[in-house]
Amino acid sequence: MTKNKEEKSIEKITLEETMPHQINAPSFSETGIKMQPPFVNEHGVIIGDSLYASENSPLENWSKDTDPAIMAGDEWVHPTNDIGWNTAENRELLESKKKPKAYPFMHPSKDVSHGSD
């Protein structure tokens, strides 16, 4: 059985909660946030496949009669494969969700090394 073009475009593009094909992509590993697969929005455009072009996209079929508002809204934004994750603020958000490197050998509220030096 062969896959059609759309099914091939929606194949898994992540590895260990990151996107290795994107040099500056953040790692969602150990954050509690799971990578989401690409999806097809109501306009038939694949969102989150890292190809950034789709035959049904208004960008690929733009004319003077195209209303730019057609590309507004959450249906055009992928929850984990979005350029916004590359900002310093969002990278800090991800880092703050990761457990400290000393975990699990640290007490969550007691400094067991206090006074030992």
LUMLUMLUM-626624 format. One line per field, with one value per atom (N, C-alpha, C): x, y negated, z negated; residue number from 1; atom name; residue in three letters. Coordinates in nm, 3 decimals, padded with zeros to 5 digits. Layout:
BEGIN
px	X_... $
py	Y_... $
pz	Z_... $
pos	NUM_... $
site	CA_... $
code	ALA_... $
***
This chain:
BEGIN
px	00.084_00.000_00.089_00.063_00.142_00.068_00.144_00.086_00.068_-00.040_-00.057_00.032_00.039_00.130_00.104_-00.022_-00.057_-00.014_-00.034_00.006_00.157_00.233_00.379_00.424_00.355_00.391_00.363_00.275_00.237_00.310_00.406_00.483_00.556_00.593_00.663_00.794_00.814_00.935_01.019_00.985_01.057_01.138_01.234_01.318_01.348_01.306_01.331_01.289_01.169_01.108_01.184_01.246_01.308_01.298_01.338_01.336_01.480_01.551_01.693_01.721_01.624_01.645_01.644_01.606_01.608_01.719_01.819_01.939_01.912_01.817_01.790_01.663_01.610_01.486_01.511_01.420_01.437_01.408_01.455_01.424_01.311_01.206_01.095_01.116_01.228_01.259_01.262_01.201_01.198_01.122_01.037_00.959_00.815_00.772_00.631_00.547_00.607_00.538_00.574_00.475_00.497_00.489_00.579_00.578_00.447_00.387_00.262_00.290_00.216_00.236_00.178_00.221_00.160_00.010_-00.067_-00.209_-00.254_-00.369_-00.427_-00.537_-00.527_-00.630_-00.752_-00.849_-00.976_-00.963_-00.851_-00.828_-00.750_-00.721_-00.648_-00.497_-00.448_-00.306_-00.240_-00.128_-00.055_00.024_00.000_00.066_00.161_00.288_00.385_00.468_00.471_00.550_00.691_00.723_00.855_00.884_00.785_00.807_00.764_00.673_00.628_00.567_00.526_00.457_00.354_00.237_00.131_00.050_00.015_-00.058_-00.185_-00.250_-00.376_-00.359_-00.236_-00.211_-00.246_-00.310_-00.333_-00.203_-00.094_00.035_00.079_00.047_00.085_-00.013_-00.129_-00.232_-00.276_-00.183_-00.215_-00.255_-00.352_-00.392_-00.437_-00.468_-00.512_-00.646_-00.717_-00.847_-00.840_-00.721_-00.704_-00.710_-00.795_-00.805_-00.700_-00.605_-00.500_-00.554_-00.673_-00.732_-00.758_-00.760_-00.782_-00.672_-00.555_-00.444_-00.425_-00.527_-00.521_-00.584_-00.537_-00.598_-00.510_-00.554_-00.478_-00.463_-00.552_-00.544_-00.420_-00.349_-00.229_-00.101_-00.117_-00.003_00.007_00.123_00.145_00.191_00.139_00.173_00.319_00.390_00.529_00.627_00.581_00.671_00.638_00.675_00.648_00.774_00.798_00.918_00.925_00.811_00.808_00.885_00.901_00.977_01.125_01.171_01.312_01.346_01.247_01.273_01.335_01.411_01.476_01.373_01.261_01.158_01.100_01.070_01.012_01.114_01.239_01.344_01.359_01.352_01.358_01.240_01.122_01.004_01.026_01.081_01.109_01.212_01.319_01.424_01.369_01.276_01.221_01.135_01.088_01.005_01.089_01.217_01.304_01.347_01.363_01.409_01.559_01.605_01.748_01.833_01.956_02.044_02.073_02.063_02.090_01.976_01.863_01.748_01.784_01.753_01.668_01.745_01.870_01.953_01.949_01.840_01.828_01.691_01.685_01.559_01.485_01.354_01.282_01.277_01.288_01.278_01.388_01.477_01.581_01.719_01.803_01.941_02.024_02.042_02.112_02.261_02.313_02.455_02.482_02.378_02.393_02.477_02.580_02.666_02.766_02.778_02.871_03.009_03.028_03.159_03.237 $
py	00.118_00.000_-00.124_-00.218_-00.340_-00.452_-00.543_-00.658_-00.771_-00.849_-00.964_-01.078_-01.185_-01.295_-01.358_-01.374_-01.434_-01.346_-01.215_-01.123_-01.122_-01.132_-01.136_-01.263_-01.376_-01.503_-01.508_-01.422_-01.426_-01.319_-01.253_-01.153_-01.219_-01.140_-01.190_-01.258_-01.379_-01.454_-01.485_-01.420_-01.448_-01.327_-01.354_-01.251_-01.292_-01.211_-01.237_-01.379_-01.417_-01.545_-01.667_-01.651_-01.765_-01.744_-01.844_-01.835_-01.851_-01.741_-01.748_-01.813_-01.820_-01.881_-02.034_-02.091_-02.236_-02.270_-02.341_-02.364_-02.436_-02.527_-02.602_-02.558_-02.444_-02.396_-02.361_-02.401_-02.367_-02.220_-02.174_-02.037_-02.043_-01.966_-01.958_-01.844_-01.774_-01.661_-01.706_-01.628_-01.650_-01.776_-01.831_-01.950_-01.918_-01.796_-01.761_-01.801_-01.870_-01.907_-01.804_-01.743_-01.641_-01.705_-01.666_-01.714_-01.671_-01.760_-01.733_-01.705_-01.613_-01.586_-01.698_-01.707_-01.804_-01.776_-01.878_-01.861_-01.936_-01.901_-01.969_-02.060_-02.191_-02.283_-02.282_-02.362_-02.360_-02.403_-02.464_-02.506_-02.401_-02.288_-02.182_-02.205_-02.292_-02.325_-02.247_-02.183_-02.109_-02.208_-02.204_-02.293_-02.210_-02.253_-02.187_-02.080_-02.076_-01.972_-02.020_-02.144_-02.204_-02.228_-02.211_-02.238_-02.379_-02.436_-02.575_-02.608_-02.509_-02.532_-02.421_-02.459_-02.361_-02.406_-02.314_-02.347_-02.425_-02.399_-02.466_-02.598_-02.634_-02.754_-02.881_-02.976_-03.106_-03.173_-03.146_-03.205_-03.152_-03.026_-02.966_-03.004_-03.058_-03.092_-03.237_-03.323_-03.463_-03.540_-03.627_-03.718_-03.849_-03.947_-04.076_-04.063_-03.955_-03.932_-03.852_-03.806_-03.727_-03.818_-03.785_-03.860_-03.806_-03.890_-03.842_-03.784_-03.824_-03.774_-03.623_-03.567_-03.423_-03.344_-03.406_-03.336_-03.375_-03.430_-03.467_-03.357_-03.343_-03.250_-03.132_-03.061_-02.949_-02.833_-02.821_-02.709_-02.717_-02.829_-02.847_-02.832_-02.804_-02.795_-02.653_-02.594_-02.460_-02.476_-02.393_-02.410_-02.385_-02.298_-02.271_-02.290_-02.305_-02.329_-02.467_-02.567_-02.706_-02.787_-02.883_-02.968_-03.040_-03.060_-03.129_-03.058_-02.925_-02.851_-02.886_-02.950_-02.986_-03.117_-03.187_-03.312_-03.282_-03.377_-03.360_-03.337_-03.409_-03.396_-03.255_-03.200_-03.066_-02.958_-02.980_-02.885_-02.884_-03.002_-03.011_-02.938_-02.951_-02.881_-02.731_-02.678_-02.535_-02.493_-02.572_-02.538_-02.538_-02.628_-02.636_-02.514_-02.443_-02.324_-02.198_-02.205_-02.088_-02.074_-01.951_-01.926_-01.960_-02.005_-02.036_-01.912_-01.934_-01.823_-01.731_-01.779_-01.696_-01.599_-01.619_-01.530_-01.390_-01.283_-01.268_-01.268_-01.311_-01.302_-01.429_-01.501_-01.620_-01.621_-01.681_-01.691_-01.813_-01.804_-01.915_-02.042_-02.033_-02.155_-02.170_-02.073_-02.080_-02.080_-02.170_-02.175_-02.083_-01.960_-01.860_-01.888_-01.976_-02.008_-02.127_-02.189_-02.307_-02.274_-02.351_-02.334_-02.221_-02.160_-02.048_-02.092_-02.218_-02.263_-02.337 $
pz	00.000_00.000_00.000_00.088_00.094_00.024_-00.033_-00.101_-00.002_-00.022_00.065_00.016_00.092_00.064_-00.073_-00.111_-00.238_-00.355_-00.345_-00.451_-00.470_-00.362_-00.373_-00.444_-00.421_-00.481_-00.630_-00.679_-00.820_-00.900_-00.843_-00.917_-01.033_-01.132_-01.249_-01.209_-01.262_-01.228_-01.353_-01.465_-01.589_-01.634_-01.721_-01.779_-01.922_-02.017_-02.159_-02.199_-02.163_-02.198_-02.146_-02.031_-01.963_-01.813_-01.736_-01.591_-01.539_-01.524_-01.490_-01.356_-01.268_-01.137_-01.144_-01.259_-01.278_-01.376_-01.329_-01.409_-01.540_-01.545_-01.667_-01.738_-01.702_-01.764_-01.910_-01.998_-02.140_-02.166_-02.279_-02.322_-02.425_-02.402_-02.495_-02.594_-02.583_-02.670_-02.815_-02.902_-03.046_-03.087_-03.000_-03.034_-03.068_-03.034_-03.051_-02.931_-02.835_-02.711_-02.606_-02.549_-02.446_-02.308_-02.221_-02.083_-02.018_-01.944_-01.875_-01.728_-01.669_-01.526_-01.440_-01.315_-01.224_-01.211_-01.175_-01.155_-01.030_-00.979_-00.863_-00.916_-00.886_-00.935_-00.844_-00.877_-00.803_-00.658_-00.621_-00.483_-00.403_-00.468_-00.400_-00.397_-00.485_-00.490_-00.604_-00.576_-00.678_-00.763_-00.893_-00.988_-01.074_-01.082_-01.170_-01.103_-00.970_-00.903_-00.868_-00.902_-00.875_-00.728_-00.642_-00.499_-00.462_-00.539_-00.524_-00.389_-00.316_-00.190_-00.174_-00.129_-00.108_00.012_00.097_00.220_00.192_00.079_00.047_-00.028_-00.061_-00.140_-00.063_-00.131_-00.067_-00.021_-00.090_-00.048_00.088_00.115_00.243_00.354_00.316_00.413_00.397_00.361_00.330_00.455_00.437_00.545_00.480_00.561_00.507_00.436_00.462_00.400_00.270_00.231_00.109_-00.013_-00.106_-00.231_-00.328_-00.371_-00.461_-00.592_-00.633_-00.757_-00.752_-00.632_-00.619_-00.689_-00.709_-00.772_-00.918_-00.981_-01.122_-01.207_-01.328_-01.422_-01.459_-01.561_-01.616_-01.519_-01.422_-01.328_-01.239_-01.243_-01.163_-01.246_-01.376_-01.467_-01.523_-01.510_-01.565_-01.710_-01.802_-01.944_-01.980_-01.907_-01.943_-01.827_-01.706_-01.593_-01.537_-01.613_-01.576_-01.600_-01.514_-01.523_-01.658_-01.722_-01.851_-01.960_-01.948_-02.048_-02.042_-01.937_-01.926_-01.997_-02.053_-02.124_-02.260_-02.312_-02.442_-02.553_-02.548_-02.652_-02.655_-02.539_-02.535_-02.567_-02.533_-02.572_-02.724_-02.786_-02.933_-02.996_-02.936_-02.985_-02.984_-02.875_-02.868_-02.971_-02.984_-03.081_-03.224_-03.254_-03.389_-03.421_-03.322_-03.343_-03.364_-03.336_-03.352_-03.497_-03.543_-03.679_-03.686_-03.800_-03.815_-03.786_-03.743_-03.708_-03.825_-03.949_-04.067_-04.096_-04.037_-04.057_-04.012_-04.078_-04.196_-04.328_-04.330_-04.449_-04.533_-04.526_-04.609_-04.675_-04.789_-04.861_-04.806_-04.786_-04.723_-04.806_-04.939_-05.019_-05.125_-05.138_-05.241_-05.175_-05.221_-05.173_-05.262_-05.219_-05.302_-05.310_-05.229_-05.236_-05.327_-05.381_-05.467_-05.591_-05.611_-05.728_-05.717_-05.602_-05.590_-05.544_-05.518_-05.471_-05.575 $
pos	1_1_1_2_2_2_3_3_3_4_4_4_5_5_5_6_6_6_7_7_7_8_8_8_9_9_9_10_10_10_11_11_11_12_12_12_13_13_13_14_14_14_15_15_15_16_16_16_17_17_17_18_18_18_19_19_19_20_20_20_21_21_21_22_22_22_23_23_23_24_24_24_25_25_25_26_26_26_27_27_27_28_28_28_29_29_29_30_30_30_31_31_31_32_32_32_33_33_33_34_34_34_35_35_35_36_36_36_37_37_37_38_38_38_39_39_39_40_40_40_41_41_41_42_42_42_43_43_43_44_44_44_45_45_45_46_46_46_47_47_47_48_48_48_49_49_49_50_50_50_51_51_51_52_52_52_53_53_53_54_54_54_55_55_55_56_56_56_57_57_57_58_58_58_59_59_59_60_60_60_61_61_61_62_62_62_63_63_63_64_64_64_65_65_65_66_66_66_67_67_67_68_68_68_69_69_69_70_70_70_71_71_71_72_72_72_73_73_73_74_74_74_75_75_75_76_76_76_77_77_77_78_78_78_79_79_79_80_80_80_81_81_81_82_82_82_83_83_83_84_84_84_85_85_85_86_86_86_87_87_87_88_88_88_89_89_89_90_90_90_91_91_91_92_92_92_93_93_93_94_94_94_95_95_95_96_96_96_97_97_97_98_98_98_99_99_99_100_100_100_101_101_101_102_102_102_103_103_103_104_104_104_105_105_105_106_106_106_107_107_107_108_108_108_109_109_109_110_110_110_111_111_111_112_112_112_113_113_113_114_114_114_115_115_115_116_116_116_117_117_117 $
site	N_CA_C_N_CA_C_N_CA_C_N_CA_C_N_CA_C_N_CA_C_N_CA_C_N_CA_C_N_CA_C_N_CA_C_N_CA_C_N_CA_C_N_CA_C_N_CA_C_N_CA_C_N_CA_C_N_CA_C_N_CA_C_N_CA_C_N_CA_C_N_CA_C_N_CA_C_N_CA_C_N_CA_C_N_CA_C_N_CA_C_N_CA_C_N_CA_C_N_CA_C_N_CA_C_N_CA_C_N_CA_C_N_CA_C_N_CA_C_N_CA_C_N_CA_C_N_CA_C_N_CA_C_N_CA_C_N_CA_C_N_CA_C_N_CA_C_N_CA_C_N_CA_C_N_CA_C_N_CA_C_N_CA_C_N_CA_C_N_CA_C_N_CA_C_N_CA_C_N_CA_C_N_CA_C_N_CA_C_N_CA_C_N_CA_C_N_CA_C_N_CA_C_N_CA_C_N_CA_C_N_CA_C_N_CA_C_N_CA_C_N_CA_C_N_CA_C_N_CA_C_N_CA_C_N_CA_C_N_CA_C_N_CA_C_N_CA_C_N_CA_C_N_CA_C_N_CA_C_N_CA_C_N_CA_C_N_CA_C_N_CA_C_N_CA_C_N_CA_C_N_CA_C_N_CA_C_N_CA_C_N_CA_C_N_CA_C_N_CA_C_N_CA_C_N_CA_C_N_CA_C_N_CA_C_N_CA_C_N_CA_C_N_CA_C_N_CA_C_N_CA_C_N_CA_C_N_CA_C_N_CA_C_N_CA_C_N_CA_C_N_CA_C_N_CA_C_N_CA_C_N_CA_C_N_CA_C_N_CA_C_N_CA_C_N_CA_C_N_CA_C_N_CA_C_N_CA_C_N_CA_C_N_CA_C_N_CA_C_N_CA_C_N_CA_C_N_CA_C $
code	MET_MET_MET_THR_THR_THR_LYS_LYS_LYS_ASN_ASN_ASN_LYS_LYS_LYS_GLU_GLU_GLU_GLU_GLU_GLU_LYS_LYS_LYS_SER_SER_SER_ILE_ILE_ILE_GLU_GLU_GLU_LYS_LYS_LYS_ILE_ILE_ILE_THR_THR_THR_LEU_LEU_LEU_GLU_GLU_GLU_GLU_GLU_GLU_THR_THR_THR_MET_MET_MET_PRO_PRO_PRO_HIS_HIS_HIS_GLN_GLN_GLN_ILE_ILE_ILE_ASN_ASN_ASN_ALA_ALA_ALA_PRO_PRO_PRO_SER_SER_SER_PHE_PHE_PHE_SER_SER_SER_GLU_GLU_GLU_THR_THR_THR_GLY_GLY_GLY_ILE_ILE_ILE_LYS_LYS_LYS_MET_MET_MET_GLN_GLN_GLN_PRO_PRO_PRO_PRO_PRO_PRO_PHE_PHE_PHE_VAL_VAL_VAL_ASN_ASN_ASN_GLU_GLU_GLU_HIS_HIS_HIS_GLY_GLY_GLY_VAL_VAL_VAL_ILE_ILE_ILE_ILE_ILE_ILE_GLY_GLY_GLY_ASP_ASP_ASP_SER_SER_SER_LEU_LEU_LEU_TYR_TYR_TYR_ALA_ALA_ALA_SER_SER_SER_GLU_GLU_GLU_ASN_ASN_ASN_SER_SER_SER_PRO_PRO_PRO_LEU_LEU_LEU_GLU_GLU_GLU_ASN_ASN_ASN_TRP_TRP_TRP_SER_SER_SER_LYS_LYS_LYS_ASP_ASP_ASP_THR_THR_THR_ASP_ASP_ASP_PRO_PRO_PRO_ALA_ALA_ALA_ILE_ILE_ILE_MET_MET_MET_ALA_ALA_ALA_GLY_GLY_GLY_ASP_ASP_ASP_GLU_GLU_GLU_TRP_TRP_TRP_VAL_VAL_VAL_HIS_HIS_HIS_PRO_PRO_PRO_THR_THR_THR_ASN_ASN_ASN_ASP_ASP_ASP_ILE_ILE_ILE_GLY_GLY_GLY_TRP_TRP_TRP_ASN_ASN_ASN_THR_THR_THR_ALA_ALA_ALA_GLU_GLU_GLU_ASN_ASN_ASN_ARG_ARG_ARG_GLU_GLU_GLU_LEU_LEU_LEU_LEU_LEU_LEU_GLU_GLU_GLU_SER_SER_SER_LYS_LYS_LYS_LYS_LYS_LYS_LYS_LYS_LYS_PRO_PRO_PRO_LYS_LYS_LYS_ALA_ALA_ALA_TYR_TYR_TYR_PRO_PRO_PRO_PHE_PHE_PHE_MET_MET_MET_HIS_HIS_HIS_PRO_PRO_PRO_SER_SER_SER_LYS_LYS_LYS_ASP_ASP_ASP_VAL_VAL_VAL_SER_SER_SER_HIS_HIS_HIS_GLY_GLY_GLY_SER_SER_SER_ASP_ASP_ASP $
***
